[in-house]
Amino acid sequence: MRIHEHDVIVVGAGGAGLRAAIAAHEEGADVAMVTKLHPVRSHTGAAEGGINAALRDGDDWELHAYDTMKGSDYLGDAPVIETLAQDAPEEVIQLEHWGMPFSREDDGRVSQRPFGGLSFPRTTYAGAETGHHLLHTMYEQVVKRGIKVYDEFYVSRLAVTDHDDPEDRECHGCVAYDIKSGDVVGFRATGGVILATGGDGQVFDHTTNAVANTGDGPAMAYRVGVPAEDMEFVQFHPTTLPSTGVLISEGVRGEGGILYNSKGERFMFEYGYANNAGELASRDVVSRAELTEVNNGRGINDEYVYLDMRHLGDERIYDRLENIIHLAEDFEGVNPVEEPMPVKPGQHYHMGGIETDENGETCISGLYAAGECACASVHGSNRLGGNALPELIVFGARAGHHAAGRDLGEAKVQTGPSAETEAEENLDTPVEPGAIDAANEDVAADGALVEPEEVVEYAVEAERHRIEDLLAHDGTNHAEIREDLQKAMTENVNVFREKEGLKKALEVIRECRERYQDVGVSDPSRTYNTDLIHTIETRNLIDIAETITLGALAREEFRGAHWRREHQERRDDEWLKHTMIAWNDGSPRLYYKPVILEGENKTYEPKIRSY
C-alpha cells in the first residue's frame, strides 16, 4: 500500500491551490499538491477579465466591500467580504512582484477597467487572459520553491473519522487514483487537507467550465459531513458563445462593448433592465435581460443576442482584447473586429459550495477549502465579475497559512451543524433525496480508528474495492446517465426556475442515482482510463445536482442569481439566511444559518438592488 506523508496536502492546482501551497510553504510546512490535471491546465487559466483590488486614489477597500455586498444581494457575510477587500491589494501587488505581466497605462501603472456592479474601475487585468498569466506566475513560484506536485492523481475520497457529530470528525488525508499507473494511493496530512478543486459546471450541458469541472471537492466534503452552503446560487454568465459555451470576457463590456437585440435596440436601456449601468449591470441582471429578449421574440435565431465591440477600434481591441478575436473566429466563424458576436447566458460559476469560515476551515478538523469549491460566503447570491480571482489568492493564502499553523485569529463565521438557527421541516419533494441505501453509505472510517495511519489505510482499502467493483462490472455507461442529468438541470434549474420544473429535476436526479447503482466501466485498462475517471465524476455530479435543486426548491424568493417564477420579490424578513444541506449519513437535511451583516466599522443595511 502506497501512502505518501506531508504536513499539508492541497487537492487541486488552480489559482486557489497554487496560492495555498505557496502560503503553506512560506510557513515552513512540507506541502504537496495532488491534482488530476497539470497545474497550468487548471480551469483558472480560462478566466479572462481580471482581478478586483482597490489600488488607486479615489478607491478604497470599503467601497469594494460595499459593491460586493450589494452584488451579493445582501447574502454575503460581512467579515468575509471585508477580508477579501482588505487583502486583495496586497495579494495583487505580490503577484506583480512575482512577475505577473499586468497590462499597463502609459505612465507605468497597472491598468484597471470598469466591470459590472463596481462603483470604481478597479479590475486589474492582463489583456483578456488574466487567469492564464495568473496560473503561470504562481506555478513558477511552486517550481522555484520545490513544492512536490503529484500530477495526474485523481483524488476521489477523503480519509475522515466517522464520529457521530461531524464537528468531532478529523480529516487525516485523502485517497487518489494514479491515472498513469492505475494504483490507488493514500496521502496522509499531519497538518491539514485543503480542497481547491474548482467549479462544478458539468452539472449543466451549456457551461463555460472545463470538462474536468465536476464538483469533486464539494461532493467529497458533503459526503463526509461538511454542510453544503447556498447551493441554489449558480451564476449564468451573460456572454458565452452559443455553440460551445466558451466565455467571452466581461472585459468586452468593460471596455465599452454593447448588447443589441434582433431589432438593433440597445435593450439594456431601451427596455429598462438597467437604466444607469446598462451592459455593466450585475451578471444576473444582464443574463435575465438577454433571455427575456429571446423569450419575447427579439432574439436572433430564437437563441441569442449580439455583443458588438467594432466601435472600439482595431488598436484598442488588439491591445486589450486580442484573444476574444481568436475565440469568436475559431468557435463561431465571426470576426468581431468586423461584425458583432452572438452571445447567450451559460453556466459559469457556483456561489455556493463547501461551508468554510474566513480562514478556509470547515467544521471537520484538518479539512479546509478555498476558491470556487468553497463558500465562506464572499459572493452571497451573486458574484461580481472580477471577484473570483481575488477570492482564489486571498482565501487560498489564508487556508494555506492556517493549515500550516499560522494564527489568523478567531473566525467570525461559524461552521457546522451547531450554527443552525432553524430547520426545514416539510420541503415538498416528489421523491426521497439522498443515497439509495443510506445504511451502506460508509464514507468515513470508524471513529474508533483514532490513529491517522489507520484512517488513511481504511480509506485506501475502501476506495480500492469501489474501483475494482466498477472495473469488474459490465453495467450502464455513465455517459448516458450524465447526459440525462445535464439536460434536466439545464432545462429546469437554469436562469428561470419554477416549482414544477424543480420537482421534475429531482425526479430525474433520483432516476440517475438509481441507474448509477448499476454503472460499469467498459474500459478494463489501468493506464489513463478516462472512462473510469468520468464514471467516478458522474457520481459527484449527481450529489451536487441534488443539493442545487433542493436549495432552489426550498428558497421561495427572488434573490441574486436565484429567480423563482412563483416568488418575484426578495423577502428579507424570511430569507436573509444561508441555505445549508447536510448529507446526514445519506439522508439530506436542510437547515439555515444567519447572514452576518455586521462588518468592522459598519452594519450593511439591505437596500433595493438596482443598476
PAKOLMI-402046 format. One record per residue (C-alpha): x, y, z; residue in one letter. Coordinates in steps of 0.2 Angstrom, whole numbers, padded with zeros to 4 digits, always signed. Example, Ala and Ser with C-alpha at 12.3 -4.5 7.8 and 13.67 -1.06 7.14 Angstrom:
PAKOLMI-402046
+0062-0022+0039A +0068-0005+0036S 
This chain:
PAKOLMI-402046
+0000+0000+0000M +0007+0017-0006R +0005+0031+0007I +0014+0047+0005H +0015+0059+0020E +0016+0078+0021H +0012+0091+0033D -0001+0099+0021V -0010+0091+0006I -0018+0103-0007V -0030+0095-0018V -0031+0104-0035G -0018+0115-0043A -0028+0130-0050G -0027+0148-0043G -0033+0144-0025A -0022+0128-0024G -0006+0136-0030L -0008+0150-0018R -0012+0139-0004A +0003+0128-0007A +0014+0143-0008I +0007+0150+0008A +0009+0134+0017A +0027+0133+0011H +0030+0151+0017E +0026+0144+0035E +0039+0131+0033G +0027+0116+0030A +0031+0101+0020D +0017+0104+0007V +0012+0094-0008A -0001+0096-0022M -0012+0082-0028V -0020+0086-0044T -0029+0077-0058K -0023+0090-0071L -0006+0098-0073H -0007+0114-0064P -0006+0126-0079V -0021+0116-0087R -0032+0121-0072S -0048+0130-0077H -0042+0146-0068T -0032+0148-0085G -0049+0151-0094A -0053+0167-0083A -0052+0182-0094E -0057+0198-0086G -0047+0202-0071G -0044+0204-0053I -0053+0217-0042N -0042+0226-0030A -0043+0244-0023A -0027+0251-0028L -0029+0269-0034R -0033+0286-0026D -0052+0288-0025G -0055+0270-0022D -0053+0260-0005D -0057+0243+0002W -0073+0249+0010E -0080+0254-0007L -0075+0237-0014H -0083+0228+0001A -0100+0238-0002Y -0100+0234-0020D -0098+0216-0016T -0111+0216-0003M -0123+0224-0014K -0119+0212-0028G -0122+0198-0016S -0140+0204-0014D -0135+0205+0005Y -0132+0187+0007L -0113+0188+0008G -0106+0188+0026D -0098+0205+0030A -0082+0198+0039P -0078+0188+0023V -0082+0201+0011I -0071+0214+0021E -0057+0201+0022T -0057+0200+0003L -0057+0218+0000A -0044+0222+0013Q -0032+0208+0007D -0034+0209-0011A -0022+0224-0014P -0008+0216-0005E -0010+0200-0015E -0011+0209-0032V +0005+0218-0028I +0013+0202-0023Q +0008+0194-0040L +0016+0209-0048E +0032+0207-0039H +0032+0188-0044W +0031+0194-0062G +0013+0194-0067M +0013+0203-0083P -0002+0215-0080F -0007+0227-0093S -0001+0245-0090R -0005+0263-0093E +0007+0275-0102D +0013+0281-0085D +0018+0263-0080G +0004+0260-0068R -0006+0243-0069V -0021+0246-0079S -0039+0245-0071Q -0055+0243-0081R -0074+0245-0076P -0083+0229-0073F -0101+0226-0069G -0108+0231-0052G -0092+0241-0047L -0093+0259-0042S -0075+0262-0047F -0064+0254-0061P -0054+0243-0050R -0052+0227-0061T -0034+0224-0064T -0030+0213-0079Y -0018+0205-0091A -0025+0208-0108G -0040+0196-0109A -0031+0181-0102E -0028+0186-0084T -0031+0169-0077G -0018+0161-0089H -0005+0173-0083H -0010+0170-0065L -0008+0152-0066L +0009+0153-0074H +0015+0166-0062T +0011+0156-0047M +0016+0139-0055Y +0034+0147-0057E +0034+0150-0038Q +0029+0132-0034V +0043+0126-0045V +0055+0139-0038K +0051+0133-0020R +0052+0114-0025G +0035+0111-0019I +0030+0092-0023K +0016+0091-0036V +0008+0074-0039Y +0002+0077-0056D -0012+0066-0064E -0018+0059-0047F -0037+0060-0046Y -0042+0062-0028V -0059+0053-0025S -0060+0050-0007R -0056+0059+0010L -0049+0050+0024A -0060+0056+0038V -0066+0048+0055T -0084+0043+0057D -0089+0051+0074H -0107+0054+0076D -0106+0073+0076D -0097+0080+0061P -0089+0093+0072E -0080+0079+0081D -0073+0072+0065R -0055+0073+0059E -0048+0073+0042C -0031+0064+0041H -0028+0064+0022G -0036+0058+0006C -0035+0044-0007V -0031+0046-0026A -0031+0036-0041Y -0015+0037-0050D -0021+0040-0068I -0004+0035-0075K -0002+0018-0067S -0020+0013-0061G -0014+0012-0042D -0025+0018-0028V -0013+0029-0017V -0015+0036+0000G -0010+0053+0006F -0008+0057+0024R -0008+0075+0030A -0001+0079+0048T -0007+0097+0047G -0022+0098+0035G -0030+0094+0018V -0035+0109+0008I -0048+0106-0006L -0046+0118-0021A -0055+0108-0034T -0064+0122-0043G -0081+0123-0050G -0095+0110-0055D -0101+0117-0072G -0103+0099-0079Q -0119+0098-0069V -0126+0108-0084F -0124+0105-0103D -0120+0123-0108H -0106+0129-0097T -0090+0139-0098T -0082+0126-0087N -0069+0113-0092A -0074+0095-0094V -0064+0092-0078A -0075+0104-0068N -0086+0090-0059T -0088+0096-0041G -0076+0083-0034D -0072+0093-0019G -0089+0099-0013P -0096+0081-0016A -0082+0073-0006M -0084+0085+0008A -0103+0084+0008Y -0102+0065+0010R -0091+0065+0025V -0102+0078+0034G -0097+0095+0029V -0113+0105+0025P -0115+0112+0008A -0120+0131+0008E -0131+0141-0003D -0130+0128-0017M -0145+0136-0026E -0135+0151-0031F -0127+0147-0048V -0121+0161-0059Q -0125+0161-0078F -0113+0172-0087H -0122+0183-0100P -0109+0182-0114T -0105+0164-0119T -0103+0158-0137L -0119+0148-0142P -0111+0133-0150S -0098+0129-0136T -0101+0139-0120G -0084+0147-0122V -0083+0163-0112L -0082+0180-0119I -0075+0191-0106S -0085+0204-0096E -0069+0215-0101G -0078+0217-0118V -0092+0226-0110R -0080+0234-0098G -0071+0242-0112E -0087+0248-0120G -0095+0233-0129G -0114+0235-0132I -0128+0222-0132L -0141+0223-0146Y -0157+0213-0149N -0163+0207-0167S -0171+0224-0169K -0154+0233-0167G -0160+0240-0150E -0148+0243-0135R -0161+0233-0125F -0152+0236-0108M -0158+0254-0109F -0172+0253-0121E -0182+0241-0110Y -0176+0247-0093G -0167+0232-0087Y -0153+0243-0080A -0156+0262-0084N -0140+0268-0076N -0127+0254-0079A -0133+0246-0095G -0122+0232-0101E -0112+0234-0085L -0126+0229-0073A -0123+0214-0062S -0122+0197-0071R -0138+0190-0065D -0147+0206-0071V -0139+0205-0089V -0142+0186-0091S -0161+0188-0087R -0162+0203-0098A -0155+0193-0113E -0166+0178-0110L -0181+0189-0108T -0177+0197-0125E -0176+0180-0133V -0192+0174-0125N -0201+0189-0131N -0196+0186-0149G -0182+0199-0150R -0168+0187-0150G -0158+0181-0165I -0162+0164-0171N -0173+0162-0155D -0157+0159-0146E -0145+0173-0143Y -0142+0192-0144V -0127+0202-0151Y -0112+0209-0142L -0104+0222-0153D -0086+0229-0150M -0082+0235-0168R -0084+0254-0162H -0069+0252-0150L -0057+0252-0165G -0044+0239-0171D -0030+0247-0160E -0039+0245-0143R -0047+0228-0147I -0030+0221-0152Y -0021+0229-0137D -0034+0224-0123R -0045+0210-0131L -0035+0201-0144E -0039+0183-0138N -0058+0187-0140I -0055+0189-0158I -0047+0172-0159H -0061+0164-0149L -0075+0171-0159A -0067+0167-0176E -0062+0149-0170D -0078+0144-0162F -0092+0154-0171E -0083+0159-0188G -0086+0178-0184V -0073+0191-0184N -0078+0203-0170P -0067+0217-0177V -0079+0217-0192E -0096+0210-0186E -0105+0208-0169P -0103+0191-0159M -0118+0180-0155P -0119+0178-0136V -0131+0169-0124K -0131+0165-0105P -0121+0150-0100G -0117+0142-0083Q -0101+0150-0077H -0098+0149-0058Y -0106+0142-0042H -0108+0154-0027M -0112+0140-0016G -0100+0126-0010G -0091+0119+0005I -0095+0128+0020E -0080+0137+0027T -0075+0151+0038D -0064+0166+0033E -0049+0156+0036N -0054+0142+0024G -0058+0129+0038E -0073+0118+0038T -0082+0110+0053C -0071+0095+0051I -0054+0097+0060S -0040+0097+0047G -0051+0099+0032L -0050+0116+0023Y -0057+0123+0006A -0053+0138-0004A -0059+0145-0021G -0074+0141-0031E -0077+0124-0022C -0079+0134-0005A -0092+0145+0002C -0087+0157+0016A -0098+0166+0010S -0090+0180+0000V -0102+0181-0015H -0119+0178-0007G -0132+0175-0020S -0122+0183-0035N -0104+0186-0038R -0097+0202-0046L -0086+0200-0061G -0068+0202-0056G -0071+0195-0039N -0067+0176-0042A -0048+0178-0045L -0045+0189-0029P -0055+0176-0019E -0043+0162-0026L -0027+0171-0020I -0034+0179-0004V -0043+0164+0003F -0030+0151-0005G -0017+0161+0005A -0027+0161+0021R -0031+0142+0020A -0013+0138+0017G -0006+0149+0031H -0019+0142+0043H -0017+0124+0039A +0002+0126+0041A -0001+0133+0059G -0002+0152+0057R -0013+0160+0070D -0026+0171+0060L -0037+0175+0075G -0054+0168+0079E -0065+0166+0065A -0081+0176+0065K -0090+0164+0053V -0097+0149+0062Q -0097+0132+0053T -0105+0115+0056G -0122+0110+0061P -0121+0119+0078S -0123+0135+0068A -0141+0130+0064E -0154+0143+0068T -0169+0134+0061E -0173+0118+0051A -0183+0115+0035E -0197+0104+0042E -0208+0099+0026N -0199+0103+0010L -0212+0096-0003D -0201+0084-0014T -0208+0072-0026P -0195+0059-0022V -0184+0054-0007E -0167+0063-0010P -0150+0056-0005G -0142+0039-0005A -0152+0024-0012I -0146+0013+0003D -0141+0025+0017A -0136+0011+0028A -0122+0006+0016N -0115+0024+0013E -0099+0020+0023D -0090+0036+0018V -0079+0038+0033A -0068+0027+0044A -0075+0021+0061D -0072+0034+0074G -0063+0021+0085A -0049+0021+0072L -0041+0036+0080V -0023+0033+0073E -0021+0043+0057P -0012+0029+0048E -0027+0018+0051E -0039+0031+0045V -0029+0033+0029V -0027+0014+0026E -0045+0011+0029Y -0050+0024+0016A -0037+0017+0003V -0044+0000+0005E -0062+0006+0004A -0058+0016-0012E -0048+0001-0020R -0063-0010-0018H -0075+0003-0025R -0064+0005-0041I -0061-0014-0043E -0080-0016-0042D -0083-0003-0056L -0070-0010-0067L -0077-0028-0065A -0095-0023-0068H -0102-0023-0085D -0117-0011-0082G -0124+0005-0088T -0112+0018-0096N -0110+0033-0085H -0111+0045-0101A -0130+0040-0103E -0133+0045-0085I -0123+0061-0086R -0132+0067-0102E -0149+0065-0094D -0144+0074-0078L -0136+0088-0088Q -0152+0090-0099K -0163+0090-0084A -0153+0103-0075M -0151+0114-0090T -0170+0113-0093E -0177+0115-0076N -0163+0123-0064V -0157+0137-0076N -0159+0156-0075V -0178+0155-0074F -0184+0142-0061R -0202+0136-0056E -0208+0124-0043K -0214+0110-0055E -0198+0111-0065G -0188+0109-0049L -0198+0094-0044K -0196+0087-0061K -0177+0089-0060A -0177+0080-0043L -0186+0065-0051E -0173+0064-0065V -0159+0065-0052I -0167+0051-0042R -0168+0041-0058E -0150+0044-0062C -0145+0039-0044R -0154+0023-0046E -0147+0019-0063R -0129+0023-0056Y -0131+0008-0044Q -0129-0002-0060D -0115+0008-0068V -0100-0001-0075G -0084+0004-0084V -0082-0003-0101S -0063+0000-0102D -0054-0013-0092P -0037-0005-0094S -0027+0003-0079R -0017+0016-0089T -0026+0033-0092Y -0043+0025-0090N -0053+0041-0093T -0069+0031-0093D -0066+0026-0075L -0062+0044-0070I -0078+0050-0079H -0088+0037-0070T -0082+0042-0053I -0085+0060-0058E -0103+0057-0063T -0107+0051-0045R -0101+0068-0039N -0112+0077-0052L -0127+0068-0046I -0124+0073-0027D -0120+0091-0032I -0136+0092-0044A -0147+0086-0030E -0140+0099-0017T -0143+0113-0030I -0160+0108-0034T -0165+0105-0016L -0159+0123-0011G -0168+0130-0026A -0184+0122-0021L -0183+0127-0003A -0179+0146-0006R -0195+0154-0010E -0189+0171-0015E -0180+0180-0029F -0163+0185-0024R -0147+0187-0034G -0145+0173-0047A -0160+0163-0040H -0176+0168-0049W -0192+0159-0045R -0207+0162-0055R -0219+0160-0041E -0209+0171-0029H -0205+0188-0038Q -0198+0198-0024E -0183+0197-0012R -0190+0193+0006R -0178+0199+0019D -0190+0196+0033D -0189+0177+0030E -0175+0173+0018W -0160+0183+0024L -0151+0167+0029K -0140+0154+0021H -0147+0138+0015T -0137+0123+0022M -0138+0105+0017I -0130+0091+0027A -0128+0074+0020W -0133+0066+0036N -0127+0048+0033D -0136+0048+0016G -0152+0057+0021S -0150+0075+0016P -0156+0088+0029R -0160+0106+0026L -0157+0119+0039Y -0152+0138+0039Y -0140+0149+0047K -0140+0168+0049P -0131+0180+0037V -0118+0191+0045I -0121+0209+0040L -0110+0217+0054E -0094+0222+0047G -0078+0230+0055E -0084+0248+0055N -0102+0247+0049K -0118+0236+0048T -0123+0233+0030Y -0142+0238+0028E -0151+0228+0014P -0157+0240+0001K -0166+0239-0016I -0153+0232-0028R -0153+0242-0044S -0141+0247-0058Y 
